[in-house]
Amino acid sequence: MAGIDHKELEEGTTLALDFNKLAKVAGSSEPVLPVVVQNADTGEVLILAYANRKALDYALEHNVATFWSTSRNELWIKGKTSGDTLELVEVRVNCEQNSLLYRVRPLGLGACHTKDASGKARNSCYYRRIKDNKLEPAE
């Protein structure tokens, strides 16, 4: 990932996977679990994020997808600044109790912090696929 600019990383075709992400998460000041976020109506996977106890408690109390930002070391209430809130429908726990599934209903324009060509938030963070060792828009 060294040497790739932010725009190319989020919008480009260069494949630059961050295989150090979990090491960065492990170095976070908070113990966290991965959270897969899925649209409760369509089944589409929207985001992979992390939650600590504070984020999970807030999410359950307020019925809004809430995470722990491992890069900013703070509570991340999805949609608080963007308006792209994800209403929490239910929280599921995997068999080993080491990850969560938030089933949500998007209330804003999208779920991703990146925007499409028209300036609209993308529905999902998974908007590109790997083909021939490059990235291309997913269909």
N, CA, C and O atoms as a GROMACS GRO file, in nm:
protein
  556
    1MET      N    1   0.081  -0.119   0.000
    1MET     CA    2   0.000   0.000   0.000
    1MET      C    3   0.085   0.125   0.000
    1MET      O    4   0.035   0.234  -0.027
    2ALA      N    5   0.210   0.110   0.029
    2ALA     CA    6   0.298   0.228   0.030
    2ALA      C    7   0.302   0.289  -0.109
    2ALA      O    8   0.315   0.219  -0.210
    3GLY      N    9   0.292   0.420  -0.113
    3GLY     CA   10   0.305   0.490  -0.240
    3GLY      C   11   0.176   0.510  -0.317
    3GLY      O   12   0.175   0.581  -0.417
    4ILE      N   13   0.067   0.450  -0.275
    4ILE     CA   14  -0.060   0.467  -0.346
    4ILE      C   15  -0.138   0.581  -0.280
    4ILE      O   16  -0.152   0.587  -0.158
    5ASP      N   17  -0.188   0.671  -0.364
    5ASP     CA   18  -0.261   0.784  -0.306
    5ASP      C   19  -0.403   0.743  -0.269
    5ASP      O   20  -0.456   0.643  -0.316
    6HIS      N   21  -0.463   0.825  -0.183
    6HIS     CA   22  -0.595   0.796  -0.126
    6HIS      C   23  -0.702   0.779  -0.235
    6HIS      O   24  -0.783   0.687  -0.227
    7LYS      N   25  -0.702   0.865  -0.335
    7LYS     CA   26  -0.803   0.858  -0.442
    7LYS      C   27  -0.788   0.727  -0.520
    7LYS      O   28  -0.888   0.661  -0.550
    8GLU      N   29  -0.666   0.691  -0.554
    8GLU     CA   30  -0.644   0.566  -0.627
    8GLU      C   31  -0.686   0.446  -0.542
    8GLU      O   32  -0.744   0.351  -0.593
    9LEU      N   33  -0.657   0.451  -0.413
    9LEU     CA   34  -0.694   0.343  -0.323
    9LEU      C   35  -0.846   0.322  -0.323
    9LEU      O   36  -0.893   0.209  -0.333
   10GLU      N   37  -0.923   0.431  -0.310
   10GLU     CA   38  -1.068   0.420  -0.297
   10GLU      C   39  -1.144   0.418  -0.429
   10GLU      O   40  -1.256   0.368  -0.434
   11GLU      N   41  -1.086   0.470  -0.536
   11GLU     CA   42  -1.159   0.483  -0.663
   11GLU      C   43  -1.091   0.415  -0.781
   11GLU      O   44  -1.155   0.391  -0.884
   12GLY      N   45  -0.965   0.384  -0.767
   12GLY     CA   46  -0.887   0.338  -0.881
   12GLY      C   47  -0.896   0.190  -0.910
   12GLY      O   48  -0.978   0.118  -0.853
   13THR      N   49  -0.808   0.146  -1.000
   13THR     CA   50  -0.806   0.007  -1.044
   13THR      C   51  -0.686  -0.069  -0.988
   13THR      O   52  -0.675  -0.190  -1.009
   14THR      N   53  -0.596  -0.001  -0.918
   14THR     CA   54  -0.479  -0.067  -0.862
   14THR      C   55  -0.519  -0.154  -0.744
   14THR      O   56  -0.585  -0.107  -0.651
   15LEU      N   57  -0.479  -0.279  -0.747
   15LEU     CA   58  -0.505  -0.372  -0.637
   15LEU      C   59  -0.396  -0.351  -0.532
   15LEU      O   60  -0.279  -0.380  -0.557
   16ALA      N   61  -0.434  -0.300  -0.414
   16ALA     CA   62  -0.338  -0.269  -0.308
   16ALA      C   63  -0.398  -0.310  -0.173
   16ALA      O   64  -0.428  -0.225  -0.089
   17LEU      N   65  -0.416  -0.438  -0.154
   17LEU     CA   66  -0.482  -0.490  -0.033
   17LEU      C   67  -0.398  -0.462   0.092
   17LEU      O   68  -0.275  -0.474   0.089
   18ASP      N   69  -0.464  -0.425   0.200
   18ASP     CA   70  -0.397  -0.394   0.326
   18ASP      C   71  -0.394  -0.518   0.414
   18ASP      O   72  -0.482  -0.538   0.498
   19PHE      N   73  -0.293  -0.601   0.394
   19PHE     CA   74  -0.280  -0.723   0.472
   19PHE      C   75  -0.233  -0.697   0.616
   19PHE      O   76  -0.223  -0.790   0.696
   20ASN      N   77  -0.202  -0.571   0.648
   20ASN     CA   78  -0.161  -0.534   0.783
   20ASN      C   79  -0.277  -0.481   0.867
   20ASN      O   80  -0.256  -0.444   0.982
   21LYS      N   81  -0.398  -0.477   0.812
   21LYS     CA   82  -0.512  -0.418   0.883
   21LYS      C   83  -0.535  -0.483   1.019
   21LYS      O   84  -0.555  -0.412   1.118
   22LEU      N   85  -0.533  -0.615   1.027
   22LEU     CA   86  -0.560  -0.680   1.155
   22LEU      C   87  -0.450  -0.652   1.257
   22LEU      O   88  -0.479  -0.646   1.377
   23ALA      N   89  -0.327  -0.636   1.212
   23ALA     CA   90  -0.220  -0.598   1.305
   23ALA      C   91  -0.246  -0.458   1.360
   23ALA      O   92  -0.221  -0.431   1.478
   24LYS      N   93  -0.296  -0.368   1.274
   24LYS     CA   94  -0.331  -0.232   1.319
   24LYS      C   95  -0.446  -0.237   1.419
   24LYS      O   96  -0.445  -0.167   1.520
   25VAL      N   97  -0.545  -0.319   1.390
   25VAL     CA   98  -0.660  -0.332   1.480
   25VAL      C   99  -0.614  -0.390   1.614
   25VAL      O  100  -0.658  -0.345   1.719
   26ALA      N  101  -0.524  -0.489   1.609
   26ALA     CA  102  -0.473  -0.550   1.732
   26ALA      C  103  -0.398  -0.447   1.817
   26ALA      O  104  -0.392  -0.461   1.939
   27GLY      N  105  -0.341  -0.346   1.754
   27GLY     CA  106  -0.268  -0.242   1.825
   27GLY      C  107  -0.358  -0.129   1.874
   27GLY      O  108  -0.310  -0.034   1.934
   28SER      N  109  -0.487  -0.139   1.848
   28SER     CA  110  -0.582  -0.037   1.890
   28SER      C  111  -0.589  -0.032   2.042
   28SER      O  112  -0.554  -0.128   2.111
   29SER      N  113  -0.632   0.081   2.094
   29SER     CA  114  -0.642   0.099   2.239
   29SER      C  115  -0.761   0.024   2.300
   29SER      O  116  -0.771   0.015   2.422
   30GLU      N  117  -0.849  -0.028   2.217
   30GLU     CA  118  -0.971  -0.094   2.264
   30GLU      C  119  -0.980  -0.238   2.213
   30GLU      O  120  -0.944  -0.265   2.098
   31PRO      N  121  -1.027  -0.331   2.296
   31PRO     CA  122  -1.056  -0.466   2.246
   31PRO      C  123  -1.183  -0.458   2.160
   31PRO      O  124  -1.284  -0.401   2.202
   32VAL      N  125  -1.178  -0.517   2.042
   32VAL     CA  126  -1.289  -0.508   1.947
   32VAL      C  127  -1.318  -0.643   1.884
   32VAL      O  128  -1.237  -0.736   1.888
   33LEU      N  129  -1.438  -0.652   1.826
   33LEU     CA  130  -1.480  -0.766   1.745
   33LEU      C  131  -1.511  -0.717   1.605
   33LEU      O  132  -1.556  -0.604   1.589
   34PRO      N  133  -1.487  -0.799   1.501
   34PRO     CA  134  -1.532  -0.760   1.368
   34PRO      C  135  -1.685  -0.765   1.360
   34PRO      O  136  -1.750  -0.850   1.421
   35VAL      N  137  -1.740  -0.672   1.283
   35VAL     CA  138  -1.885  -0.664   1.262
   35VAL      C  139  -1.911  -0.662   1.112
   35VAL      O  140  -1.869  -0.570   1.043
   36VAL      N  141  -1.980  -0.762   1.062
   36VAL     CA  142  -2.027  -0.763   0.924
   36VAL      C  143  -2.162  -0.692   0.926
   36VAL      O  144  -2.247  -0.721   1.010
   37VAL      N  145  -2.181  -0.599   0.833
   37VAL     CA  146  -2.306  -0.524   0.826
   37VAL      C  147  -2.378  -0.563   0.698
   37VAL      O  148  -2.323  -0.552   0.588
   38GLN      N  149  -2.502  -0.609   0.714
   38GLN     CA  150  -2.580  -0.662   0.602
   38GLN      C  151  -2.714  -0.591   0.594
   38GLN      O  152  -2.779  -0.567   0.696
   39ASN      N  153  -2.754  -0.558   0.473
   39ASN     CA  154  -2.887  -0.501   0.450
   39ASN      C  155  -2.990  -0.609   0.483
   39ASN      O  156  -2.990  -0.716   0.422
   40ALA      N  157  -3.076  -0.582   0.580
   40ALA     CA  158  -3.174  -0.680   0.625
   40ALA      C  159  -3.278  -0.713   0.518
   40ALA      O  160  -3.338  -0.821   0.521
   41ASP      N  161  -3.300  -0.621   0.425
   41ASP     CA  162  -3.401  -0.643   0.321
   41ASP      C  163  -3.347  -0.714   0.198
   41ASP      O  164  -3.417  -0.795   0.138
   42THR      N  165  -3.221  -0.685   0.160
   42THR     CA  166  -3.167  -0.740   0.036
   42THR      C  167  -3.062  -0.849   0.058
   42THR      O  168  -3.035  -0.928  -0.033
   43GLY      N  169  -3.002  -0.853   0.178
   43GLY     CA  170  -2.895  -0.948   0.204
   43GLY      C  171  -2.758  -0.899   0.161
   43GLY      O  172  -2.658  -0.966   0.186
   44GLU      N  173  -2.751  -0.783   0.097
   44GLU     CA  174  -2.623  -0.729   0.050
   44GLU      C  175  -2.533  -0.696   0.168
   44GLU      O  176  -2.577  -0.637   0.267
   45VAL      N  177  -2.404  -0.734   0.158
   45VAL     CA  178  -2.305  -0.698   0.259
   45VAL      C  179  -2.263  -0.554   0.232
   45VAL      O  180  -2.222  -0.520   0.121
   46LEU      N  181  -2.273  -0.469   0.335
   46LEU     CA  182  -2.248  -0.326   0.318
   46LEU      C  183  -2.110  -0.284   0.367
   46LEU      O  184  -2.041  -0.210   0.297
   47ILE      N  185  -2.071  -0.328   0.483
   47ILE     CA  186  -1.949  -0.281   0.547
   47ILE      C  187  -1.893  -0.394   0.634
   47ILE      O  188  -1.967  -0.482   0.678
   48LEU      N  189  -1.763  -0.391   0.657
   48LEU     CA  190  -1.699  -0.466   0.763
   48LEU      C  191  -1.638  -0.362   0.856
   48LEU      O  192  -1.558  -0.280   0.812
   49ALA      N  193  -1.675  -0.365   0.982
   49ALA     CA  194  -1.624  -0.268   1.078
   49ALA      C  195  -1.592  -0.342   1.208
   49ALA      O  196  -1.589  -0.465   1.210
   50TYR      N  197  -1.568  -0.267   1.314
   50TYR     CA  198  -1.534  -0.325   1.444
   50TYR      C  199  -1.617  -0.259   1.552
   50TYR      O  200  -1.653  -0.142   1.542
   51ALA      N  201  -1.648  -0.336   1.656
   51ALA     CA  202  -1.724  -0.283   1.770
   51ALA      C  203  -1.656  -0.325   1.900
   51ALA      O  204  -1.609  -0.438   1.913
   52ASN      N  205  -1.653  -0.232   1.994
   52ASN     CA  206  -1.615  -0.266   2.130
   52ASN      C  207  -1.744  -0.272   2.212
   52ASN      O  208  -1.852  -0.255   2.156
   53ARG      N  209  -1.734  -0.297   2.340
   53ARG     CA  210  -1.853  -0.308   2.424
   53ARG      C  211  -1.935  -0.178   2.421
   53ARG      O  212  -2.058  -0.182   2.415
   54LYS      N  213  -1.867  -0.063   2.426
   54LYS     CA  214  -1.936   0.066   2.424
   54LYS      C  215  -2.018   0.084   2.296
   54LYS      O  216  -2.132   0.129   2.302
   55ALA      N  217  -1.960   0.048   2.183
   55ALA     CA  218  -2.030   0.060   2.054
   55ALA      C  219  -2.150  -0.034   2.048
   55ALA      O  220  -2.258   0.005   2.003
   56LEU      N  221  -2.131  -0.157   2.092
   56LEU     CA  222  -2.242  -0.253   2.090
   56LEU      C  223  -2.355  -0.207   2.182
   56LEU      O  224  -2.472  -0.213   2.144
   57ASP      N  225  -2.320  -0.163   2.301
   57ASP     CA  226  -2.424  -0.116   2.394
   57ASP      C  227  -2.501   0.002   2.336
   57ASP      O  228  -2.623   0.007   2.347
   58TYR      N  229  -2.430   0.097   2.273
   58TYR     CA  230  -2.495   0.213   2.212
   58TYR      C  231  -2.588   0.167   2.099
   58TYR      O  232  -2.701   0.214   2.087
   59ALA      N  233  -2.538   0.076   2.016
   59ALA     CA  234  -2.617   0.025   1.902
   59ALA      C  235  -2.747  -0.039   1.951
   59ALA      O  236  -2.854  -0.013   1.897
   60LEU      N  237  -2.736  -0.122   2.053
   60LEU     CA  238  -2.855  -0.192   2.105
   60LEU      C  239  -2.952  -0.095   2.172
   60LEU      O  240  -3.073  -0.112   2.161
   61GLU      N  241  -2.901   0.005   2.240
   61GLU     CA  242  -2.987   0.101   2.308
   61GLU      C  243  -3.057   0.197   2.212
   61GLU      O  244  -3.172   0.234   2.234
   62HIS      N  245  -2.986   0.237   2.105
   62HIS     CA  246  -3.039   0.340   2.014
   62HIS      C  247  -3.087   0.285   1.880
   62HIS      O  248  -3.138   0.361   1.797
   63ASN      N  249  -3.072   0.155   1.856
   63ASN     CA  250  -3.114   0.091   1.730
   63ASN      C  251  -3.052   0.156   1.607
   63ASN      O  252  -3.119   0.178   1.506
   64VAL      N  253  -2.923   0.186   1.618
   64VAL     CA  254  -2.849   0.243   1.505
   64VAL      C  255  -2.712   0.175   1.501
   64VAL      O  256  -2.648   0.155   1.604
   65ALA      N  257  -2.666   0.141   1.380
   65ALA     CA  258  -2.536   0.077   1.366
   65ALA      C  259  -2.428   0.168   1.422
   65ALA      O  260  -2.412   0.283   1.380
   66THR      N  261  -2.354   0.115   1.519
   66THR     CA  262  -2.250   0.192   1.587
   66THR      C  263  -2.126   0.104   1.598
   66THR      O  264  -2.136  -0.015   1.626
   67PHE      N  265  -2.011   0.166   1.576
   67PHE     CA  266  -1.885   0.092   1.571
   67PHE      C  267  -1.780   0.164   1.656
   67PHE      O  268  -1.804   0.272   1.709
   68TRP      N  269  -1.664   0.100   1.666
   68TRP     CA  270  -1.548   0.165   1.724
   68TRP      C  271  -1.451   0.189   1.609
   68TRP      O  272  -1.407   0.095   1.544
   69SER      N  273  -1.419   0.316   1.585
   69SER     CA  274  -1.324   0.350   1.480
   69SER      C  275  -1.184   0.316   1.528
   69SER      O  276  -1.133   0.380   1.620
   70THR      N  277  -1.122   0.216   1.466
   70THR     CA  278  -0.988   0.175   1.507
   70THR      C  279  -0.882   0.273   1.459
   70THR      O  280  -0.772   0.275   1.512
   71SER      N  281  -0.914   0.354   1.359
   71SER     CA  282  -0.817   0.454   1.311
   71SER      C  283  -0.823   0.582   1.393
   71SER      O  284  -0.721   0.648   1.413
   72ARG      N  285  -0.942   0.618   1.440
   72ARG     CA  286  -0.958   0.742   1.517
   72ARG      C  287  -0.970   0.716   1.668
   72ARG      O  288  -0.968   0.809   1.748
   73ASN      N  289  -0.982   0.588   1.706
   73ASN     CA  290  -1.000   0.550   1.846
   73ASN      C  291  -1.114   0.626   1.912
   73ASN      O  292  -1.098   0.691   2.016
   74GLU      N  293  -1.232   0.617   1.847
   74GLU     CA  294  -1.351   0.682   1.901
   74GLU      C  295  -1.476   0.611   1.853
   74GLU      O  296  -1.474   0.535   1.757
   75LEU      N  297  -1.585   0.638   1.924
   75LEU     CA  298  -1.715   0.583   1.886
   75LEU      C  299  -1.754   0.638   1.749
   75LEU      O  300  -1.742   0.758   1.724
   76TRP      N  301  -1.802   0.550   1.660
   76TRP     CA  302  -1.843   0.589   1.525
   76TRP      C  303  -1.990   0.552   1.511
   76TRP      O  304  -2.024   0.435   1.493
   77ILE      N  305  -2.075   0.652   1.520
   77ILE     CA  306  -2.218   0.632   1.503
   77ILE      C  307  -2.248   0.654   1.355
   77ILE      O  308  -2.249   0.768   1.309
   78LYS      N  309  -2.270   0.547   1.282
   78LYS     CA  310  -2.286   0.555   1.137
   78LYS      C  311  -2.400   0.649   1.101
   78LYS      O  312  -2.514   0.630   1.144
   79GLY      N  313  -2.368   0.751   1.022
   79GLY     CA  314  -2.467   0.847   0.975
   79GLY      C  315  -2.475   0.975   1.056
   79GLY      O  316  -2.545   1.068   1.018
   80LYS      N  317  -2.404   0.980   1.169
   80LYS     CA  318  -2.413   1.099   1.254
   80LYS      C  319  -2.370   1.226   1.179
   80LYS      O  320  -2.431   1.331   1.196
   81THR      N  321  -2.266   1.216   1.097
   81THR     CA  322  -2.222   1.334   1.022
   81THR      C  323  -2.268   1.329   0.876
   81THR      O  324  -2.294   1.434   0.817
   82SER      N  325  -2.279   1.211   0.817
   82SER     CA  326  -2.315   1.200   0.676
   82SER      C  327  -2.465   1.198   0.652
   82SER      O  328  -2.512   1.231   0.542
   83GLY      N  329  -2.541   1.158   0.753
   83GLY     CA  330  -2.685   1.140   0.736
   83GLY      C  331  -2.721   1.001   0.683
   83GLY      O  332  -2.839   0.968   0.672
   84ASP      N  333  -2.620   0.922   0.650
   84ASP     CA  334  -2.643   0.787   0.597
   84ASP      C  335  -2.652   0.686   0.711
   84ASP      O  336  -2.570   0.595   0.723
   85THR      N  337  -2.754   0.704   0.793
   85THR     CA  338  -2.777   0.621   0.911
   85THR      C  339  -2.819   0.480   0.871
   85THR      O  340  -2.888   0.459   0.772
   86LEU      N  341  -2.774   0.384   0.951
   86LEU     CA  342  -2.814   0.244   0.931
   86LEU      C  343  -2.895   0.202   1.053
   86LEU      O  344  -2.840   0.182   1.161
   87GLU      N  345  -3.027   0.189   1.034
   87GLU     CA  346  -3.115   0.147   1.142
   87GLU      C  347  -3.086   0.001   1.176
   87GLU      O  348  -3.084  -0.085   1.087
   88LEU      N  349  -3.064  -0.027   1.302
   88LEU     CA  350  -3.033  -0.162   1.346
   88LEU      C  351  -3.161  -0.244   1.358
   88LEU      O  352  -3.250  -0.210   1.437
   89VAL      N  353  -3.170  -0.351   1.281
   89VAL     CA  354  -3.285  -0.441   1.284
   89VAL      C  355  -3.262  -0.551   1.387
   89VAL      O  356  -3.350  -0.582   1.468
   90GLU      N  357  -3.142  -0.612   1.383
   90GLU     CA  358  -3.104  -0.713   1.481
   90GLU      C  359  -2.954  -0.730   1.481
   90GLU      O  360  -2.885  -0.694   1.385
   91VAL      N  361  -2.904  -0.787   1.590
   91VAL     CA  362  -2.763  -0.821   1.602
   91VAL      C  363  -2.753  -0.972   1.621
   91VAL      O  364  -2.820  -1.028   1.707
   92ARG      N  365  -2.671  -1.035   1.540
   92ARG     CA  366  -2.646  -1.178   1.553
   92ARG      C  367  -2.502  -1.200   1.596
   92ARG      O  368  -2.415  -1.116   1.572
   93VAL      N  369  -2.478  -1.314   1.660
   93VAL     CA  370  -2.346  -1.350   1.710
   93VAL      C  371  -2.306  -1.482   1.646
   93VAL      O  372  -2.388  -1.574   1.635
   94ASN      N  373  -2.179  -1.493   1.603
   94ASN     CA  374  -2.136  -1.619   1.543
   94ASN      C  375  -2.116  -1.726   1.650
   94ASN      O  376  -2.119  -1.697   1.770
   95CYS      N  377  -2.094  -1.850   1.607
   95CYS     CA  378  -2.089  -1.965   1.698
   95CYS      C  379  -1.978  -1.954   1.802
   95CYS      O  380  -1.996  -2.001   1.914
   96GLU      N  381  -1.866  -1.894   1.769
   96GLU     CA  382  -1.755  -1.883   1.863
   96GLU      C  383  -1.759  -1.753   1.943
   96GLU      O  384  -1.670  -1.726   2.024
   97GLN      N  385  -1.862  -1.672   1.920
   97GLN     CA  386  -1.880  -1.543   1.986
   97GLN      C  387  -1.758  -1.452   1.971
   97GLN      O  388  -1.715  -1.385   2.066
   98ASN      N  389  -1.703  -1.450   1.846
   98ASN     CA  390  -1.590  -1.362   1.820
   98ASN      C  391  -1.613  -1.270   1.700
   98ASN      O  392  -1.520  -1.206   1.652
   99SER      N  393  -1.737  -1.265   1.654
   99SER     CA  394  -1.775  -1.167   1.552
   99SER      C  395  -1.926  -1.146   1.560
   99SER      O  396  -2.001  -1.229   1.612
  100LEU      N  397  -1.968  -1.032   1.506
  100LEU     CA  398  -2.109  -0.994   1.506
  100LEU      C  399  -2.159  -0.972   1.365
  100LEU      O  400  -2.081  -0.944   1.274
  101LEU      N  401  -2.288  -0.986   1.348
  101LEU     CA  402  -2.357  -0.950   1.224
  101LEU      C  403  -2.464  -0.848   1.261
  101LEU      O  404  -2.557  -0.878   1.336
  102TYR      N  405  -2.449  -0.727   1.208
  102TYR     CA  406  -2.554  -0.626   1.222
  102TYR      C  407  -2.641  -0.636   1.099
  102TYR      O  408  -2.593  -0.616   0.987
  103ARG      N  409  -2.769  -0.665   1.117
  103ARG     CA  410  -2.864  -0.661   1.007
  103ARG      C  411  -2.931  -0.524   1.018
  103ARG      O  412  -2.989  -0.491   1.121
  104VAL      N  413  -2.922  -0.446   0.910
  104VAL     CA  414  -2.962  -0.306   0.914
  104VAL      C  415  -3.056  -0.268   0.801
  104VAL      O  416  -3.074  -0.343   0.705
  105ARG      N  417  -3.114  -0.154   0.816
  105ARG     CA  418  -3.196  -0.094   0.710
  105ARG      C  419  -3.140   0.046   0.686
  105ARG      O  420  -3.148   0.132   0.773
  106PRO      N  421  -3.080   0.069   0.566
  106PRO     CA  422  -3.025   0.202   0.535
  106PRO      C  423  -3.136   0.308   0.532
  106PRO      O  424  -3.240   0.288   0.469
  107LEU      N  425  -3.112   0.421   0.600
  107LEU     CA  426  -3.208   0.530   0.603
  107LEU      C  427  -3.164   0.650   0.520
  107LEU      O  428  -3.242   0.742   0.498
  108GLY      N  429  -3.039   0.649   0.475
  108GLY     CA  430  -2.986   0.760   0.396
  108GLY      C  431  -2.970   0.721   0.250
  108GLY      O  432  -3.046   0.640   0.197
  109LEU      N  433  -2.871   0.780   0.186
  109LEU     CA  434  -2.848   0.757   0.044
  109LEU      C  435  -2.760   0.635   0.016
  109LEU      O  436  -2.763   0.582  -0.094
  110GLY      N  437  -2.684   0.590   0.114
  110GLY     CA  438  -2.596   0.476   0.095
  110GLY      C  439  -2.531   0.437   0.226
  110GLY      O  440  -2.568   0.488   0.332
  111ALA      N  441  -2.434   0.346   0.219
  111ALA     CA  442  -2.367   0.300   0.340
  111ALA      C  443  -2.218   0.331   0.339
  111ALA      O  444  -2.157   0.340   0.446
  112CYS      N  445  -2.159   0.349   0.223
  112CYS     CA  446  -2.015   0.371   0.212
  112CYS      C  447  -1.982   0.520   0.223
  112CYS      O  448  -2.062   0.605   0.184
  113HIS      N  449  -1.864   0.549   0.277
  113HIS     CA  450  -1.822   0.690   0.285
  113HIS      C  451  -1.776   0.743   0.150
  113HIS      O  452  -1.764   0.864   0.132
  114THR      N  453  -1.749   0.653   0.054
  114THR     CA  454  -1.711   0.699  -0.080
  114THR      C  455  -1.836   0.729  -0.161
  114THR      O  456  -1.945   0.682  -0.130
  115LYS      N  457  -1.819   0.808  -0.264
  115LYS     CA  458  -1.932   0.850  -0.349
  115LYS      C  459  -1.913   0.797  -0.491
  115LYS      O  460  -1.801   0.777  -0.537
  116ASP      N  461  -2.025   0.776  -0.559
  116ASP     CA  462  -2.018   0.735  -0.699
  116ASP      C  463  -1.996   0.859  -0.787
  116ASP      O  464  -1.980   0.969  -0.735
  117ALA      N  465  -1.996   0.841  -0.917
  117ALA     CA  466  -1.969   0.952  -1.009
  117ALA      C  467  -2.069   1.066  -0.996
  117ALA      O  468  -2.036   1.181  -1.025
  118SER      N  469  -2.190   1.035  -0.954
  118SER     CA  470  -2.292   1.139  -0.939
  118SER      C  471  -2.284   1.210  -0.803
  118SER      O  472  -2.359   1.305  -0.778
  119GLY      N  473  -2.194   1.164  -0.715
  119GLY     CA  474  -2.180   1.225  -0.583
  119GLY      C  475  -2.264   1.160  -0.475
  119GLY      O  476  -2.265   1.205  -0.361
  120LYS      N  477  -2.335   1.052  -0.511
  120LYS     CA  478  -2.420   0.981  -0.415
  120LYS      C  479  -2.336   0.877  -0.339
  120LYS      O  480  -2.250   0.812  -0.396
  121ALA      N  481  -2.362   0.864  -0.209
  121ALA     CA  482  -2.295   0.761  -0.130
  121ALA      C  483  -2.326   0.624  -0.191
  121ALA      O  484  -2.441   0.596  -0.227
  122ARG      N  485  -2.224   0.541  -0.201
  122ARG     CA  486  -2.246   0.406  -0.254
  122ARG      C  487  -2.326   0.322  -0.156
  122ARG      O  488  -2.316   0.340  -0.034
  123ASN      N  489  -2.407   0.230  -0.210
  123ASN     CA  490  -2.489   0.141  -0.126
  123ASN      C  491  -2.404   0.054  -0.036
  123ASN      O  492  -2.441   0.028   0.078
  124SER      N  493  -2.290   0.010  -0.085
  124SER     CA  494  -2.205  -0.085  -0.016
  124SER      C  495  -2.059  -0.046  -0.034
  124SER      O  496  -2.024   0.018  -0.133
  125CYS      N  497  -1.975  -0.083   0.062
  125CYS     CA  498  -1.831  -0.061   0.047
  125CYS      C  499  -1.769  -0.161  -0.052
  125CYS      O  500  -1.654  -0.145  -0.092
  126TYR      N  501  -1.844  -0.262  -0.090
  126TYR     CA  502  -1.794  -0.366  -0.180
  126TYR      C  503  -1.841  -0.338  -0.323
  126TYR      O  504  -1.921  -0.414  -0.378
  127TYR      N  505  -1.791  -0.231  -0.382
  127TYR     CA  506  -1.836  -0.186  -0.513
  127TYR      C  507  -1.739  -0.219  -0.626
  127TYR      O  508  -1.763  -0.183  -0.741
  128ARG      N  509  -1.626  -0.287  -0.593
  128ARG     CA  510  -1.531  -0.329  -0.696
  128ARG      C  511  -1.500  -0.477  -0.680
  128ARG      O  512  -1.514  -0.534  -0.571
  129ARG      N  513  -1.460  -0.539  -0.789
  129ARG     CA  514  -1.420  -0.679  -0.786
  129ARG      C  515  -1.281  -0.692  -0.846
  129ARG      O  516  -1.236  -0.605  -0.920
  130ILE      N  517  -1.214  -0.802  -0.814
  130ILE     CA  518  -1.081  -0.830  -0.870
  130ILE      C  519  -1.098  -0.908  -0.999
  130ILE      O  520  -1.168  -1.009  -1.004
  131LYS      N  521  -1.034  -0.858  -1.103
  131LYS     CA  522  -1.032  -0.930  -1.231
  131LYS      C  523  -0.896  -0.905  -1.295
  131LYS      O  524  -0.855  -0.790  -1.313
  132ASP      N  525  -0.828  -1.012  -1.330
  132ASP     CA  526  -0.695  -1.003  -1.390
  132ASP      C  527  -0.600  -0.919  -1.305
  132ASP      O  528  -0.523  -0.838  -1.358
  133ASN      N  529  -0.607  -0.938  -1.174
  133ASN     CA  530  -0.520  -0.871  -1.077
  133ASN      C  531  -0.535  -0.719  -1.076
  133ASN      O  532  -0.444  -0.647  -1.035
  134LYS      N  533  -0.649  -0.673  -1.120
  134LYS     CA  534  -0.685  -0.530  -1.117
  134LYS      C  535  -0.825  -0.520  -1.057
  134LYS      O  536  -0.896  -0.619  -1.044
  135LEU      N  537  -0.863  -0.399  -1.022
  135LEU     CA  538  -0.998  -0.375  -0.972
  135LEU      C  539  -1.083  -0.318  -1.084
  135LEU      O  540  -1.036  -0.240  -1.166
  136GLU      N  541  -1.209  -0.358  -1.084
  136GLU     CA  542  -1.304  -0.303  -1.178
  136GLU      C  543  -1.438  -0.291  -1.106
  136GLU      O  544  -1.461  -0.359  -1.006
  137PRO      N  545  -1.527  -0.206  -1.156
  137PRO     CA  546  -1.658  -0.193  -1.091
  137PRO      C  547  -1.731  -0.327  -1.088
  137PRO      O  548  -1.731  -0.401  -1.187
  138ALA      N  549  -1.794  -0.357  -0.976
  138ALA     CA  550  -1.875  -0.478  -0.966
  138ALA      C  551  -2.006  -0.452  -1.039
  138ALA      O  552  -2.052  -0.338  -1.048
  139GLU      N  553  -2.064  -0.556  -1.090
  139GLU     CA  554  -2.189  -0.540  -1.163
  139GLU      C  555  -2.307  -0.540  -1.071
  139GLU      O  556  -2.421  -0.528  -1.117
   0.00000   0.00000   0.00000
